[in-house]
């Protein structure tokens, strides 16, 4: 078994010795991650809605234009952070662990959604002023 340590940019081998091309790997990553983006956004929306309901009527402060715009900006930022999964996905696929990765990357997805929901929880608490006193 030989390994290429030169960093020559060779794509990972498929079974049978053929090589994956970047476009194929990137397309497969896009298909996987974009399918789950809706779930990610729904999870974050659920955190915000739960906080709004739990702290009503004090949460009416979020219904101001500036607060709503700040939530939109945070949602855009959260979706930019979601794109970090692409870097991890491409790196691991080109590392030669592609077969195992495609079966196990749901762990990265679940962990990312959980971490994002926790961050959303604390951000919304800060915006509402409902944090620990």
Secondary structure, 3 states (H helix, E strand, C coil): CCCCCCCCCCCCECCCCCECCHHHHHHHHHHHHHHHHHHHHHHHHHHHHHHHHHCCCHHHHHHCHHHHHHHHHHHHHHHHHHCHHHHHHHHHHHCCCHHHHHHHCHHHHHHHHHHHHHHHHHHHHHHHCCCCC
